[in-house]
């Protein structure tokens, strides 16, 4: 096998061939139910130390130019694999180690789940005179199940509240419901989850 890709930031067992990087991009985009933005796709591969940032960006651009990827425009630009890109993935994906395929697919699905949670459960941070107000909404589809506003003294804490809220809004909802209904068993169970 020819190793022709930059390897800075790539862990042992990561991709060192430009062809393998292109193949992994096609495999990933053909294996998920929706497209990814270029930034998200690069981050999935780079955050898992599977390929060099510059090599992934270059491989992505080449696949797009060759017609193996296509651009879709909705709220933001994202990319999907074309029929030729799917054919590449189906014919050659066995040349990629299964551990890499599983890792990149798991990372992409986790990212998509996180993005869905963030879209459905919004947080607005408003800078006020003495700190920040953090407004959180837990969605129940057509309506808010719960919304609340917190005061925090600075932007750093506001961002921490936002990150923790969007990590598990269901836990926040359950804690609030347990406290308001004074369900002691539920409170103990939820406190155990927080430990």
N, C-alpha and C positions, 0 to 999 in steps of 0.2 A: 504494500500500500504506500502511496506517495503522500508524505507529510509536507504540504505546501502552504499551510495557514499559519498565521502568527499564533503563538501560544501563551503570550503574556496574560495572566489571570485565569488560565485554563487549568483545572485540576487534573491529576493523573486519571487517565481513562476518558478524558474529555475529547472533543473533536479537534483534530489537527489537519483535516483535509477540507479544502474548500467545497469539494463535491459532497462530502458528508454533511456539511453545514447546510447546503442548499437542500439536500434530501431531508434533513431534519425539519427544516422550515416547511417544506411541502407536506411531510408526514403530520406535523403538528396542526397545520391549518386544515388538513383533510380529516382530522380526527376530532375536531371540536365542533359544536353545533352552530357557532357564529364566528365571525372574523375577529381579528385583533388589530389594534393600531400598530404601526411600525414600532413605536416606542415600547409598547407592552410586549411585543414579540421579542425585541432585542433584550428587554429586561428579563424576560423569562429565561432566556438562554444564558445571559450574562450573570444573573443573580445566582444561578445554579452552577456557575463556573464551567459550563459545558463548551463554551466557545468564546473567542476573543471578540470584543465589542466591534472593532473595525471590520473584522471578517464577517460577522453577522450582518452588519449594515451593508457591506459590499455585496454579499450573497443575496440579500433581500432585493437590492436595487437591480441586480442582474436577473433575478427571477421575474421581477416586474417588467423589465425591458423585454425579456424573452416571451412574455405572455403566459407565464406559469402562475402568476398572481394577478388578481384584479382588484381595483379600488371600488369600494362602495361608500356612498355618502349618506349618512343619517344625521344624528346629532353631532357625531365626529367622524373623521375619516377612518375607516378600517379596511382591512384587506382579507380576501378569501382566496382559496386556491381555485384555479380553473380546471377544466377537464384534463388538459395536458399535465398540470401539476399533480392532479390526483393519480393519473396514470404513473407518473414518476414515483410517487409515494407507494403505490400498490406494488409496483414491480421491484423496487429496490429497498423497501424499508427493512427487509430481513438482513441487509448488510450492516444496519445500525445495531449496536448492542441493545438487547431488550431493556436493560437497566436504564439506559439513556432515554429510550422511548417512553418508558413508564415515568421516569422522573420529570421529563419535560411536559408530558401530558398532565400529570398530577399538578404541577406548578401552574400550568395554564388554566386548568379547571378551578383551582383555588383562587387565582386572580380574578377569573370571571365571576365566581361566587361573591368575592369581596366587592367587586364593582357593582353587582346587583344589589347587595345589602346597602351600599352607599347611595345608590340611586333611590331605593325604596325608603330608606331611613335617613332623612336629611338632618344636617346640622348647620346652623347659621351662627357665625361668630360676629358680634357687633362690638366694636371698640367704643367704650363710653369713658366719661371723665376719669373715673377712679379704677378702671380695669376693663373687663369684658363681660358681655352677656352672651351666654351660649344657649341657643334655642334648639331643642332636639325634638324630632317627630318620628314616631314609630308608625309605619304604614300598615294598614289592614286591607290593602288593595284600593278600594274606592274611597276609603276614609282613613283619617288618623285614628289609631287605637289609643294613642297617648301622645301628648306633647307637654313639654315643660321648659322653663327657662331658669338657668342658673346664673348667679353672679360668681365670677372668679377674678382674682386681683390682677392677673396679667395674661398676656397672649400665650405664654408657654403652657400655663395650666389650661387655658381654653383649648389649645391643640391637643393636650393630653386627654381632656374630657371627650373631645370629638373622636379621637382615635379609639379610646376604650369603648365609647358608646357604639361606634360603627363596627367594632370587632364582634359584639354580641348583643344587639338590641333586645333580643328575646329574653336574655338574662335580666336586663334592666327592667323590662316590663314585668317579668315574673316576680322580681324583688319588690317592686312597688306594689303590685297586687297583693303579695303575701303580707307586706307591712300594713297596707290599708284594710285588709280583711282580718288582720291579726291571726293568720294561720301559722301558728308556732312551728308545726311540723315542716311546713313548706319553707319557713324562714331558716330553720336549722339546716335543711337540705341544701338550700341555695347558698348559705354561708359556707357550707362544706365545698361547694363548687368554686367559690371565690378563693379558697385556701390554696 
